């Protein structure tokens, strides 16, 4: 009989990906990201639409496990011309130290000064199985002229942890 594994050992084993698999996933993720980016940014929004360059920076996990909290990545937001509705997409290093690609729609109809409250919904990759997951995240956006920030909350799912994520953005 083999010795029992601790929860941390099981977590480590189940969240490691072989280097070849990482490269295949990264190539596939990059292709999905750039295809979605091209589709979302060309011809969908009116001429006066706003485009933001977004940098994903960090996250805070409400758990004792050791997650990657440096989630560097790049993305975009593109307004649709409808009140507080934007198309979003990007790529970042996720909490399991894997590449994640996301695409979706942000809707932030509630405002309190420069703060806007709402949600982001769409699809995301890089988190175990299935390879593409739906996402729906409450969000707060702060926009002060040409600079801003997004704060996302991801609730606890299964054995994971609840997470706060931070992005900064620049309008151009």
N, C-alpha and C positions, 0 to 999 in steps of 0.2 A: 504494500500500500504506500503510495507517495505521500509526503508531508503536505499538509494543507497550506495554501497560499494566503497571505494577508490581503486585505482589500487594496492596499497600496501596490502590492506586487501584481495583483490581477489588473488594476488600473494601468500600470506600466506595460504589461504584456499586451493588453487589448488596444492600447493607443499608440503602439509603435508600428511604423510602416517601413517596409524594406526600401532601400534607396532607389532601385529600379522602378518600383511602384510609385514612389514620390515623383520621379521624373516624368513618367507617363501621365500621372495626374496633373502635374504642373503644365505640361504641354497642352493637355486637353482643356484645363481651366483657362489658360491664356487664350486659347482659340475661342472658347465660349465668351470670355470677357470682351475681347476685341470685336467679335461679331455683334454681340448685344450693344456694345458702345456705338458702333457704326450705325446700327439700326435706330437706336434711340436718339442719336444726336443729329441725324440728317433729315431735314424736311418735316419733322413732326411738330415742332413748336413754331409759333409765329416769330417774325423778325425781331421783335423787342423782348423776346424771352431771355431770361437770365440763365447763365451757366456758371456753375461753381466747380472749382477744382477742390477735391476733398482729400485730406490726409487722415487716415486712421492711425491713432497713436497708441492708446492704452486701454486696459480694462481692469475692473476690480471684481474679483470673484468672492461671493459670500460662501466660502467653504474652507476647510482645513487642508484640502489636497493642494498639490503644487501644480498650478496651471501657468501657462505662458501668459504674462500680463503685458507684454510688449508686442502689440498687434499691429506692427507697421504695415501700411498699405496705401494704395492710391485709388481714387475713384472720381465720380462726378455726380452732380445734380443738375437737372435741366428742367426748368419750369415748362408747363404745358400751355400756359396762357389762361388756364382756369385758376380760380382763386385758391392759392396755397396747395396746389397739386404739382408734384415734380416727379420726373423719372429719375431713378437712381441706379447706379451700377458701380462696381469696383472689385478690388482684389486685396486681400490682406493675409497676414500670418495669424491663424486662429489660436485659440486657447490650448489646443493639442499640438501646437507647433507645426501645423499643416497649412497649406495654401487654401484659402476659401475664396470663392467668386460669388458675387451676389448681383441680382438685378430685381428691380421692383418699382413700386410707386410709393411716394411719401405724401401723406395728406395731413396737414397741420392747420385745421380750421379755427382753433381757439387761440386767442391772443391776450397777452397781458404785457403791454408795452412792447419791448423788442423780443419778448419770449413768445414762441408759438408752440402749442401742444397738439399732439396727434399720434399718428402711428405710421409705420413703414411695413408694407407687405410685399412679398415676392418669393423668390427662390434663392437658395444658397447651397453651396457645395462644401465638401471638406470635413464633414462631421459623420463619421462612421457610416451606418447604413440606414436607409437607402442613400445612394451617392448624391442625389439632389433632394433637398428638403424644402417644404414650405416654411416661410417665416412670417411672423406678425409681431412687431415690436413696438411698444409704446415709446414715444420719443419727445424730446424737448429741443427746440432749435432756438439759438440766439443769433440774431443777425443785426450787426451794427455797421451800416454802410457796406464797404467792400469786404469785410471780414465777418466770420461767424463761427459757430460751434454747434455740434449735434451731440446730444447725450441720449443713449439708447439703453433700454432695460430689457434683458432677456430673462424670462422667468425660469425657475428650476424645472428641468425635464428629466424624468427617470432618475438615474444616479448622478446627474450633472449638478451644476451649481448655478444659482442665479447670478447674473452678471450685469454690471454697468459698463458701457463702452463709450469712449470719447473720440470724436473726430473734430478737426478744425478745418475751416474752408475759406477759400478766397474767390470772390466773384470776378469774372473777367468778361 
